[in-house]
Amino acid sequence: MILRPDAIHDKVEFFEAENLQRLEEKIQQKIDINADLLLEVYHVAYQIVPDDKTGRNYATASVHFKQRSSR
């Protein structure tokens, strides 16, 4: 399969981690990878959610990447 960089215009990815710092690390890794595909962050939404079973909080996020605009 051949992927052309201009073929991916939008991409949404979801993340979860045990804390906000680890969540930020995971998102930054994906930002670096997606930069190679000419995608940049368009929008980030995150929240801290309690886990009723363990009583601990965990962080979730959705990141919307869009094709880099020509400047």
Secondary structure, 3 states (H helix, E strand, C coil): CCCCHHHCCEEEEEEEECCHHHHHHHHHHHHHHHHCCCEEEEEEEEEEEECCCCCCEEEEEEEEEEECCCC
